[in-house]
Amino acid sequence: DCLMELHILGTASARPTSTRSVSGSVFSCQEGLVIIDAGEGFQMRYAKQRSRLKRENEPALLRPNRIVAVALTHGHLDHTWGLLPFLQTLSLDGRQQPLMVYGPTSEVILDALLSDGIDAKLSEDTPSAELLNQYRSWFSLGGTEQNLGFPIQWFLGEPHSGRWVEFVDNATRLVWHESMPQPEVFTSYRLNSIPPSHSVPSCAWQLSRKERKGAFDRDKATLAGLNQEERKQLSEGIDLKRENGDELQASQFRGPTKPAVSIVVSGDTAEQSIQTTSPVTVLVHEATFLNDASDKAAEHLHSTASGAARTALECNAEHLILTHFSARIRDAEEATSEAKEVLGDSLGLASANDGDRVRIDDEGVVTILKQADKGWVQHNLSHH
């Protein structure tokens, strides 16, 4: 049973190549879909992945009406510039469901909005990739409920402080939040923004599901001759004292606990320690540069493949998937082997291509489905 899956639809860095598009991924779980980044052309890549899934008889997996949120890692255009066209595609397809859009900003911007309101002037030295600038241009180009025809909530937040501001009433008014509002349909899943370090305000996104009780053992209940009322009590976790004096523990009628699982998708970021809120099953991390360009990586606050590996060790990730490769990297295997020098066999490791899927099952086991000529080929991410 698949618990969550990440479709990686773009693995290039800022410059696309003939085989790799710019950033954009889709996180999928039973409660809905979250788009993480949407570089230019995202709506085409999304449509392509959907039609591939239909051919493999998985038609419902990426249905657009299941999208509940878009989460941007930062404002560089190779991560954001496909968002407005994608929203307009959803609108043309007659979307009615509400959508939430989240993006990171700085304390300076939040303070300006707090003191001067929605039309706050930004200082001259505001980076061009500041998301408030992009939000404003998207609002003026039709990115509001009035124009799109479906409810859309726009949020900007600062992951260190947890302060978030929302643009409401067709982006004419601000509402402030002490913490990041969750997508309404999420009950067992959570979306968290994690502060990394990059040259512009940015965040990593963690999608997690809490530890869960094991399944109720119906066969055992039948063998014990339990009636409906007794079963109900045990399945709700309440120990039972029967009329004949037998005492039954609820825990004896449950399978093993299912582990907490999560996927973290980092934006472009320097090597660092990521402070995550729950255990990291899979870290999807950029590996823009190889070791021979580590000075360049440091200068642009990007990461090398071995830096990504150190970050994975630092946050105790069980698996690392490398993505966001510079056009100079001829073969992603080079990046994988540099990361492996750091990791040894301590955790599962793979590099991603466009269209690959990373899957976590009910037991917390991770597989990567590599896109092939027809469908996908499953690889286990082995580690010892």
ChimeraX attribute file (.defattr): number of C-alpha atoms within 10 A of each C-alpha:
attribute: neighborCount
match mode: 1-to-1
recipient: residues
	/A:1	7
	/A:2	15
	/A:3	17
	/A:4	26
	/A:5	22
	/A:6	24
	/A:7	23
	/A:8	23
	/A:9	27
	/A:10	29
	/A:11	29
	/A:12	27
	/A:13	24
	/A:14	19
	/A:15	14
	/A:16	19
	/A:17	15
	/A:18	7
	/A:19	10
	/A:20	20
	/A:21	24
	/A:22	28
	/A:23	30
	/A:24	29
	/A:25	27
	/A:26	22
	/A:27	24
	/A:28	22
	/A:29	20
	/A:30	14
	/A:31	17
	/A:32	21
	/A:33	23
	/A:34	24
	/A:35	21
	/A:36	28
	/A:37	30
	/A:38	31
	/A:39	24
	/A:40	23
	/A:41	18
	/A:42	26
	/A:43	20
	/A:44	14
	/A:45	20
	/A:46	22
	/A:47	14
	/A:48	14
	/A:49	18
	/A:50	19
	/A:51	15
	/A:52	18
	/A:53	17
	/A:54	15
	/A:55	12
	/A:56	12
	/A:57	10
	/A:58	12
	/A:59	13
	/A:60	12
	/A:61	17
	/A:62	22
	/A:63	12
	/A:64	18
	/A:65	17
	/A:66	18
	/A:67	21
	/A:68	21
	/A:69	24
	/A:70	22
	/A:71	25
	/A:72	28
	/A:73	29
	/A:74	27
	/A:75	25
	/A:76	20
	/A:77	20
	/A:78	23
	/A:79	25
	/A:80	26
	/A:81	19
	/A:82	21
	/A:83	25
	/A:84	22
	/A:85	18
	/A:86	18
	/A:87	20
	/A:88	18
	/A:89	16
	/A:90	19
	/A:91	16
	/A:92	11
	/A:93	11
	/A:94	13
	/A:95	18
	/A:96	14
	/A:97	14
	/A:98	17
	/A:99	22
	/A:100	20
	/A:101	20
	/A:102	23
	/A:103	27
	/A:104	27
	/A:105	26
	/A:106	19
	/A:107	16
	/A:108	13
	/A:109	20
	/A:110	21
	/A:111	12
	/A:112	16
	/A:113	18
	/A:114	15
	/A:115	9
	/A:116	11
	/A:117	14
	/A:118	15
	/A:119	11
	/A:120	14
	/A:121	11
	/A:122	15
	/A:123	10
	/A:124	7
	/A:125	6
	/A:126	12
	/A:127	14
	/A:128	14
	/A:129	17
	/A:130	21
	/A:131	25
	/A:132	21
	/A:133	14
	/A:134	18
	/A:135	20
	/A:136	14
	/A:137	13
	/A:138	15
	/A:139	18
	/A:140	12
	/A:141	11
	/A:142	15
	/A:143	23
	/A:144	22
	/A:145	19
	/A:146	13
	/A:147	14
	/A:148	19
	/A:149	18
	/A:150	18
	/A:151	17
	/A:152	24
	/A:153	19
	/A:154	22
	/A:155	25
	/A:156	24
	/A:157	28
	/A:158	25
	/A:159	24
	/A:160	13
	/A:161	12
	/A:162	14
	/A:163	17
	/A:164	22
	/A:165	22
	/A:166	21
	/A:167	20
	/A:168	17
	/A:169	14
	/A:170	17
	/A:171	20
	/A:172	11
	/A:173	12
	/A:174	17
	/A:175	11
	/A:176	16
	/A:177	14
	/A:178	11
	/A:179	14
	/A:180	21
	/A:181	15
	/A:182	15
	/A:183	19
	/A:184	12
	/A:185	10
	/A:186	14
	/A:187	10
	/A:188	12
	/A:189	19
	/A:190	14
	/A:191	21
	/A:192	20
	/A:193	28
	/A:194	23
	/A:195	24
	/A:196	23
	/A:197	19
	/A:198	18
	/A:199	15
	/A:200	21
	/A:201	24
	/A:202	30
	/A:203	30
	/A:204	29
	/A:205	23
	/A:206	23
	/A:207	21
	/A:208	22
	/A:209	21
	/A:210	15
	/A:211	12
	/A:212	13
	/A:213	14
	/A:214	14
	/A:215	13
	/A:216	20
	/A:217	14
	/A:218	14
	/A:219	10
	/A:220	13
	/A:221	18
	/A:222	11
	/A:223	8
	/A:224	10
	/A:225	11
	/A:226	15
	/A:227	10
	/A:228	9
	/A:229	9
	/A:230	17
	/A:231	21
	/A:232	12
	/A:233	13
	/A:234	21
	/A:235	19
	/A:236	10
	/A:237	17
	/A:238	15
	/A:239	16
	/A:240	16
	/A:241	12
	/A:242	11
	/A:243	7
	/A:244	6
	/A:245	8
	/A:246	8
	/A:247	11
	/A:248	16
	/A:249	13
	/A:250	17
	/A:251	16
	/A:252	15
	/A:253	20
	/A:254	18
	/A:255	12
	/A:256	14
	/A:257	12
	/A:258	15
	/A:259	18
	/A:260	17
	/A:261	24
	/A:262	27
	/A:263	28
	/A:264	25
	/A:265	26
	/A:266	24
	/A:267	25
	/A:268	29
	/A:269	29
	/A:270	23
	/A:271	26
	/A:272	16
	/A:273	16
	/A:274	19
	/A:275	12
	/A:276	18
	/A:277	12
	/A:278	17
	/A:279	20
	/A:280	22
	/A:281	22
	/A:282	26
	/A:283	26
	/A:284	27
	/A:285	28
	/A:286	29
	/A:287	34
	/A:288	28
	/A:289	26
	/A:290	24
	/A:291	16
	/A:292	9
	/A:293	13
	/A:294	19
	/A:295	13
	/A:296	15
	/A:297	21
	/A:298	15
	/A:299	11
	/A:300	14
	/A:301	18
	/A:302	24
	/A:303	29
	/A:304	31
	/A:305	30
	/A:306	24
	/A:307	25
	/A:308	31
	/A:309	29
	/A:310	18
	/A:311	21
	/A:312	26
	/A:313	18
	/A:314	13
	/A:315	17
	/A:316	17
	/A:317	22
	/A:318	19
	/A:319	24
	/A:320	28
	/A:321	23
	/A:322	25
	/A:323	28
	/A:324	29
	/A:325	31
	/A:326	21
	/A:327	17
	/A:328	12
	/A:329	15
	/A:330	10
	/A:331	10
	/A:332	20
	/A:333	12
	/A:334	14
	/A:335	25
	/A:336	22
	/A:337	17
	/A:338	17
	/A:339	25
	/A:340	19
	/A:341	11
	/A:342	16
	/A:343	18
	/A:344	13
	/A:345	12
	/A:346	15
	/A:347	20
	/A:348	22
	/A:349	25
	/A:350	23
	/A:351	25
	/A:352	24
	/A:353	22
	/A:354	23
	/A:355	24
	/A:356	24
	/A:357	23
	/A:358	23
	/A:359	24
	/A:360	22
	/A:361	14
	/A:362	16
	/A:363	15
	/A:364	17
	/A:365	16
	/A:366	23
	/A:367	19
	/A:368	24
	/A:369	19
	/A:370	18
	/A:371	17
	/A:372	11
	/A:373	6
	/A:374	9
	/A:375	15
	/A:376	17
	/A:377	13
	/A:378	16
	/A:379	13
	/A:380	14
	/A:381	18
	/A:382	15
	/A:383	12
	/A:384	7
